[in-house]
Amino acid sequence: MRPGEVNGKDYFFVSKDEFLSMVEKDELLEYALVYGDYKGIPKKQIRDFMAKGCDIVLRVDIQGAETLRKVLGDSGVFIFLVAESELALVERLIDRKTESEEELLVRIATAREEVKRVKRFDYVVVNAKGKLDEAVDLVGSIIDAEKAKDNYAFKQVLNRELIIL
């Protein structure tokens, strides 16, 4: 857990043994080892939100997106979030002060590789420094547009609850 993160708000943190147990029991929609940490999405959590009629936004890396694309097929909408430039990304990572120099180099190399796969996504949203609200609004607009494509908007747009995981 990085400084400032809150269990149950930013992420749900479990021990490595508990995580591996969840993998064995097939309780995760997708999972991966990312930057030395195990990360995954519990199926129960997704089912619970779906039962409530919520729009679900999952924050995953490229690896997770590729796994989810296989699982969800065309029923998922994939949005690539990107900083306005590589320099901006590097500055943000440095400003966070959560990675060592070696970890920063790995993150930057990974980001360069991820950008090469941007065409596998349905949309690209630029998350410019100081303009998070604009990026969030754009993602909301994409959700609304996708729901309208399926004529889904009439059913739930009035009582929409957006859940970001």
C-alpha positions in Angstrom: 0.0 0.0 0.0 1.4 3.4 -1.0 1.3 6.3 1.5 -2.2 7.9 1.5 -4.0 4.9 0.0 -6.9 3.6 2.0 -8.0 -0.1 2.1 -11.5 -0.4 0.8 -11.4 3.0 -1.0 -8.4 3.1 -3.3 -8.1 -0.7 -3.5 -8.9 -3.8 -1.5 -5.7 -5.1 0.0 -5.3 -8.8 0.9 -2.3 -10.9 1.9 -0.4 -12.8 -0.8 -1.7 -16.1 0.6 -5.3 -14.9 0.6 -4.8 -13.6 -3.0 -3.4 -17.0 -4.2 -6.3 -18.7 -2.4 -8.7 -16.5 -4.4 -6.9 -17.5 -7.6 -7.2 -21.2 -6.7 -10.9 -20.8 -6.0 -11.5 -19.0 -9.3 -12.8 -16.0 -7.5 -11.1 -13.4 -9.7 -12.3 -12.1 -13.1 -8.7 -11.3 -14.0 -5.4 -11.1 -12.1 -1.8 -10.5 -12.8 1.6 -9.8 -11.2 2.1 -6.1 -11.9 5.3 -4.3 -10.9 5.9 -7.0 -8.3 2.4 -6.8 -6.8 -0.5 -9.2 -7.3 -3.6 -7.4 -8.6 -7.0 -8.7 -9.5 -10.7 -8.1 -9.8 -13.0 -10.2 -7.5 -15.9 -11.6 -9.5 -18.3 -11.2 -6.5 -17.7 -7.5 -6.4 -18.5 -7.1 -10.1 -21.6 -9.3 -9.7 -22.8 -7.2 -6.8 -22.5 -3.9 -8.7 -24.1 -5.4 -11.8 -27.1 -6.6 -9.7 -27.5 -2.9 -8.5 -27.6 -1.8 -12.2 -24.4 0.2 -11.8 -22.0 1.2 -14.6 -18.7 -0.4 -13.8 -15.4 1.2 -14.6 -12.3 -1.0 -14.0 -8.8 0.5 -13.8 -6.5 -2.2 -15.2 -3.2 -2.3 -17.0 -2.7 -3.5 -20.6 -2.4 -7.1 -19.4 -5.7 -6.9 -17.5 -7.4 -5.2 -20.4 -6.3 -8.0 -22.8 -7.6 -10.6 -20.4 -10.9 -8.8 -19.9 -11.3 -8.4 -23.7 -11.1 -12.2 -24.0 -13.6 -12.7 -21.1 -16.0 -10.0 -22.1 -15.7 -9.8 -25.8 -17.8 -7.1 -27.3 -19.8 -6.5 -24.1 -17.0 -4.4 -22.7 -15.8 -0.9 -23.7 -12.1 -0.4 -23.4 -10.7 3.1 -22.8 -7.0 3.8 -22.8 -6.1 6.6 -20.3 -2.8 8.4 -21.2 -0.9 11.4 -19.9 -0.5 14.3 -22.3 3.1 13.3 -23.0 5.8 10.9 -21.8 7.5 13.8 -20.0 4.3 14.6 -18.1 4.0 11.0 -17.1 7.6 10.9 -15.8 7.1 14.1 -13.9 4.0 12.7 -12.2 5.7 9.5 -11.3 8.6 11.4 -9.8 6.3 13.8 -7.9 4.5 10.9 -6.3 7.7 9.8 -4.7 6.5 6.2 -4.4 9.0 4.4 -6.7 12.7 3.9 -6.6 14.8 5.0 -9.5 14.9 1.4 -10.8 11.1 1.1 -10.4 10.6 4.4 -12.3 12.7 3.1 -15.2 10.5 0.0 -15.4 7.3 2.1 -15.3 8.5 4.3 -18.1 9.6 1.4 -20.2 6.3 -0.3 -19.6 4.4 2.8 -20.5 6.3 3.0 -23.8 5.3 -0.5 -24.6 1.7 0.1 -23.6 1.3 3.1 -25.9 2.1 0.8 -28.8 -1.1 -1.2 -28.1 -3.4 1.8 -28.0 -5.2 0.6 -31.2 -6.6 -2.4 -29.3 -8.8 0.0 -27.3 -12.1 1.5 -28.3 -11.3 5.0 -27.1 -8.3 7.1 -25.9 -8.7 9.7 -23.2 -5.9 12.1 -22.3 -5.7 12.7 -18.6 -3.8 16.1 -18.7 -2.2 17.4 -15.5 -4.7 19.5 -13.5 -7.6 18.4 -15.8 -8.8 15.2 -14.1 -12.4 16.5 -14.1 -12.3 16.8 -17.9 -11.0 13.3 -18.3 -13.7 11.9 -15.9 -16.4 13.8 -17.8 -15.2 12.4 -21.1 -15.3 8.9 -19.7 -18.8 9.5 -18.5 -19.8 10.8 -22.0 -18.3 7.6 -23.5 -20.4 5.5 -21.2 -23.5 7.5 -22.1 -22.7 7.1 -25.9 -22.2 3.4 -25.6 -25.4 2.9 -23.7 -27.3 4.9 -26.3 -25.9 2.7 -29.0 -27.7 -0.2 -27.4 -30.8 1.8 -26.6 -29.9 1.2 -23.0 -30.0 4.8 -21.9 -33.8 4.9 -21.5 -33.7 2.2 -18.9 -31.0 3.6 -16.5 -29.7 7.0 -17.3 -32.0 8.8 -14.8 -30.8 6.7 -11.8 -27.2 6.2 -13.0 -24.6 5.5 -10.3 -21.0 5.4 -11.5 -18.7 3.1 -9.6 -15.0 3.4 -10.2 -12.9 0.4 -8.9 
